[in-house]
Amino acid sequence: MEKGKVISNFIWRFAERCGAQLVSFVVSIVLARLLEPSVYGTVALVTVFTTILQVFIDSGLGTALIQKKNADDLDYSSVFYFNFVVCIILYLGMFIAAPYIAKFYGNMSLIPVIRVISLTLIISGVKNIQQAYVSSNMLFKRFFFSTIGGTIVSAFVGIFMAYIGMGVWALVAQQLSNAMIDTMILWITVKWRPKAVFSWERLKSLLAYGWKLLVAVLLDTVYNNLRNLVIGKMYSSADLAFYNQGDKFPKIIVTNINTSIDSVLLPTMSSEQDNKARVKKMTRRAIKTSTYIMAPLMMGLAFCAKTVVELVLTQKWLPCVPFLQIFCITYMFYPVHTANLNAIKAMGRSDIFLKLEIIKKIVGMSLLLSTMWFGVMAMAYSLLLGSVLSQIINSWPNRKLLNYGYLEQLKDILPGILLAVFMGVWVYFVGYIKLPTTLLLMVQIIVGAIIYIGLSAVLKLEAFEYLWGMLKNMLNKKKSK
């Protein structure tokens, strides 16, 4: 696959994620000021279940379509009809289960919220295979328009309903309208439509690859949301809101970068799956470059956390600061997870992918069960430790598959991380200067950028020189035109 096409699609995907997350970020700030933390906690309880069921909608088949060479209309149509039936069944299951879920949390007002917000499952069934088609054919420009459209329309809906005092229904309407508009625009801009064809043989061959990914992703999703379930049951909805809000800030940044890389990396690697040297080169480049970008953003946010929360969300959200800092460190290493796992999937080794998830979840569950009795903060620290151990586990198979082990990976990412920590310490001490909060944050950002970029140039870090060279080439091409 030509380099220019890969970079172009990455830019479109990155622009889509940045635009959507920027709008979502602004909306979340407005809603956080209008609504109480307990309202956020209520919706978080419900979305735990819809997030887990969302995994079944994909069934691993979306990734199987992307990984399969020369997938045709019969493949896509078969998966589309299968997924849509699964979505209807899952929604009916949630509709029936709503009273039992509400009773579990001792809050019967959750019943209508669960039944309405679960409609996103059916909408996802309509959108899911369109997304796989876009990814497989590297048409990420389509994602830009659908995601931005859905995000902007839902922003107006959510803010308006919060302003007129609709409380929890403002958040429900925001999620539902986002999914609907996103799906409508994607269907308008992408020409593929399901044909009146279906093949059990094609579906079974895709399931043979995809079911392992389904179980792996399901384990990961249940595990990642299990803390929300435990916090919601053992502690207060406000505790859950602070925990989730601490997760939200770094997750916005990570989602922009990680999703962009993930979306482009898998189809690109899959096209080169027979050339191990090429896959290793792409994996190494992804780890080096994305960690170099991620590390200063996460460290900067961690060291400026109190200033950011106080300025953006007001003092009522200050209890989320320590959670935010923990999540920043956790997310800083996500590019390592993403690149390693994409390499394994691209090589067609969904069996290894599943085994890794089982091992990681056994480790993670052990950490959760041993810390859940000691408070929400202890649970957050267990997540951080689990992430570090998972990083080592994810890299282990590539020691043989690609001859690219964890120690070599650590050597590749360490310069950027150490430089980011050094920058963060300086940013932290700048925080002691007596300035208005807004001005102080601006000074911290400027100082951090100067230190990180300046020292990267002086030390001639490879990732910096690669990005700088790519930027210069893009500028030169524009000038020549």
Buried (B, 14 or more C-beta within 10 A) or exposed (E): BEEEEBBBBBBBBBBBBBBBBBBBBEBBBBBBEBBBBBBBBBBBBBBBBBBBBBBBBBBBBBBBBBBBEEBEBBBBBBBBBBBBEBBEEBBEBBBEBBBEBBEBBEBEEBBBBBBBBBBBBBBBBBBBBBBBBBBBBBBBBBBBBBBBBBBBBBBEBBBEBBEEEBBBBBBBBBBBBBBBBBBBBBBEBBEBEBEEBBEEEBBEBBBEBBBBBBBBBBBBBBBBBBBBBBBBEEBBBBBBBBBBBBBBBBBBBBBBBBBBBBBBBBBBBBBBBEEBEBBBBBBBBBBBBBBBBBBBBBBBBBBBBBBBBBBBBEEBBBBBBBBBBBBBBBBBBBBBBBBBBBBBBBBBBBEBBBBBBEBBBEBBBEBBEEBBEEBBBBBBBBBBBBBEBBBBBBBBBBBEBBEBBBEBBBEBBEBBBEBBBBBBEBBBEBBEEEBEEEEBBEBBBEBBBEBBBEBBEEEEBBBBEBBBEEEEEEEEEEEEE
